[in-house]
Amino acid sequence: MGALDPHVHKRNQQSLPGSHGEVTRVTGDPGQHIRSMDELPMDLWPSFATSEDYYSTVAINSLMRILRDPSLSSYHQKVVGSLMFIFKSMGLGCVPYLPKVLPDLFHIVRTCEDGLKEFITWKLGTLVSIARQHIRKYLPELLSLISELWSSFSLPVANRPVHIAPILHLVEQLCLALNDEFRKYLPDILPCCIQVLTDAERFVTTHMLFLFSTPLKFLVGH
């Protein structure tokens, strides 16, 4: 009782002149401030209409600045993990942010080192499970990524950039999110699935085969 509402306090501060109206910029540059909402970057504005999304938007914007900076690549795995944590807490509220986040994730996953490539591929599956049917718009890009990653399985095992589990996790989540709508894409994926089964005895664990079972069920019917 009597506690200060942070959102009301923020709006009141913005109406005051001088330093009271400043909002500290969440970046690595010391001494920079955002003096009004109008100065906030326009690239991540989708939810500013509701004050409860203000802090999430500022945090996502800061994380994306790090992700776009190649000199900070050592932090990229933590950044992706933090983004997924925020999106999971937002639920479907994360959907308006996807147009500004997913293109960068698609770029990074294609250009980063192998360990991060596996991590991001798995987290893309997690993001699909959060956004569910709203991921439909990005399905062509996701299928292209899956095809690129799966094509590496023609290489010797030691030269493959990712293990099969993150790819299967992404395919599984797409099946679950889009349901029958995804079935028409499975014939394109089936040859890759057959390759997985070919290698199963030598390289694929029981858990990986469990991940494979979901797309297989959609292919043959529920």
Secondary structure, DSSP 8 states (H G I E B T S, - for coil): -----HHHHHHHHHTSSGGGG-EE--SSSTT-EE-SGGGS-GGG-TTTTSGGGHHHHHHHHHHHHHHT-GGGGGGHHHHHHHHHHHHHHHGGGGGGGHHHHHHHHHHHHHHS-HHHHHHHHHHHHHHHHHHGGGGGGGHHHHHHHHHHHHHGGGS-GGG-SS-HHHHHHHHHHHHHHHGGGGGGGHHHHHHHHHHHHHHHHHH--HHHHHHHHHHHHHHH--
